[in-house]
Amino acid sequence: MTFNPTNPHIGFALAAGLVEAPLPRDVERRRQVFVTPELAEALKGRTLETGLPPFPIKALIGQFVTGGVLTIGWTRRQPRSARNRDRHPELERLEGNDEIWVLCQRRPRPGWRILGRFIGPDVLALLIARHKNDIGDNYQAAILDTISAWQARFDQLQAHTGSLISDYISGEFYDYDRPTR
Amino acid sequence: MTAPQDNERDEIRSYDRAMLRGDFASLFWVVISEKRRAGILTLKRLAEKLGVNKSEPSRWFSDGRPNWTINTIADLAGALDVELIIRVRDRDTGVEIAPFGIVGAQAPDTRHSANAGPPVTYSVFDLRVANDQSPIRQRAVSSARPSAPFESAGPMVSEILVLPNQRAEAFA
């Protein structure tokens, strides 16, 4: 189906061969998540050998694209404060790592991490998925893989940058770093 | 079209449940955020009204969403002094229904997806019965955008019928 996007960032995603993240329901998309065709197939449950659990990730993506509130981590802390030890961001920027963001599926534990970048405000491109056991606490290999995947699809296109969470995401969110003042 | 397999049905059900839980948590967090910005609510005050810890909202957005009971939802709405407006929308017809009956229509599920076609235009016909038994007057209220607010039919309306444009015809 031909699609003539009005949002240029959506155009960049489609031109790069990404597809809308598949969801079980048609929804009003207030934000956009694009994924690689391989990730889309995994989310449709057609490549179960990856072990990627489609439902919890689609629920997270569903919340994001419908404009729901997600817990956003802006400044990754190691170790976490006592206050936040049992609470975790659902979408997290890996600070100091060239605009890499991670969608975190934590249940069933240890879960999966889907890495990508923002193409523009409210337009997130998810490029690779890694089991948390394969990442451990060291994201460097996954970060390099994400950068390679980005360059392979977007060439010289720069990832979206901002100085506030609201530069990336419209609407409400739950700020993991400044929870309840 | 074949019926969904059991695992597909289970996934859709789980997805629907997760989305509804998330929608309620998001909804109340937006209300809280707006009232805090307006300076008319603090989390401490809200926690006192609900009898919970003020860090309670942080639990709403950590590892899933709370599975609130209807009573909890009512308590939250009461503590925040907001009225819940209950409506459903038929996925096939776009008809919206409230506890008192049909209230309006939106286009069926082709909404705002990057792969979706243009929004479907629907018309809402309200049938007004004059007090003097004169013929029924009809007025079409077109909604070019599915999310456009439904135009109130006014106090004379005795019945509302919702039809797609293509099937519009006179009712007497």
Chai-1 contact restraints between the chains, C-beta under 6 A:
chainA,res_idxA,chainB,res_idxB,connection_type,confidence,min_distance_angstrom,max_distance_angstrom,comment,restraint_id
A,M1,B,N115,contact,1.0,0.0,6.0,A-B,restraint_1
A,F3,B,A114,contact,1.0,0.0,6.0,A-B,restraint_2
A,F3,B,N115,contact,1.0,0.0,6.0,A-B,restraint_3
A,I10,B,A114,contact,1.0,0.0,6.0,A-B,restraint_4
A,E20,B,A114,contact,1.0,0.0,6.0,A-B,restraint_5
A,P24,B,I12,contact,1.0,0.0,6.0,A-B,restraint_6
A,P24,B,Y15,contact,1.0,0.0,6.0,A-B,restraint_7
A,D26,B,D109,contact,1.0,0.0,6.0,A-B,restraint_8
A,E28,B,R111,contact,1.0,0.0,6.0,A-B,restraint_9
A,E28,B,H112,contact,1.0,0.0,6.0,A-B,restraint_10
A,R29,B,H112,contact,1.0,0.0,6.0,A-B,restraint_11
A,F55,B,E11,contact,1.0,0.0,6.0,A-B,restraint_12
A,F55,B,S14,contact,1.0,0.0,6.0,A-B,restraint_13
A,A59,B,Y15,contact,1.0,0.0,6.0,A-B,restraint_14
A,A59,B,A18,contact,1.0,0.0,6.0,A-B,restraint_15
A,G62,B,M19,contact,1.0,0.0,6.0,A-B,restraint_16
A,Q63,B,G22,contact,1.0,0.0,6.0,A-B,restraint_17
A,G68,B,G22,contact,1.0,0.0,6.0,A-B,restraint_18
A,G68,B,S26,contact,1.0,0.0,6.0,A-B,restraint_19
A,V69,B,S26,contact,1.0,0.0,6.0,A-B,restraint_20
A,V69,B,W29,contact,1.0,0.0,6.0,A-B,restraint_21
A,T71,B,F61,contact,1.0,0.0,6.0,A-B,restraint_22
A,R87,B,S58,contact,1.0,0.0,6.0,A-B,restraint_23
A,R87,B,S62,contact,1.0,0.0,6.0,A-B,restraint_24
A,R106,B,D63,contact,1.0,0.0,6.0,A-B,restraint_25
A,R107,B,D63,contact,1.0,0.0,6.0,A-B,restraint_26
A,E172,B,V30,contact,1.0,0.0,6.0,A-B,restraint_27
A,E172,B,S33,contact,1.0,0.0,6.0,A-B,restraint_28
A,Y174,B,F61,contact,1.0,0.0,6.0,A-B,restraint_29
A,P179,B,S58,contact,1.0,0.0,6.0,A-B,restraint_30
A,T180,B,L43,contact,1.0,0.0,6.0,A-B,restraint_31
A,T180,B,S55,contact,1.0,0.0,6.0,A-B,restraint_32
A,T180,B,S58,contact,1.0,0.0,6.0,A-B,restraint_33
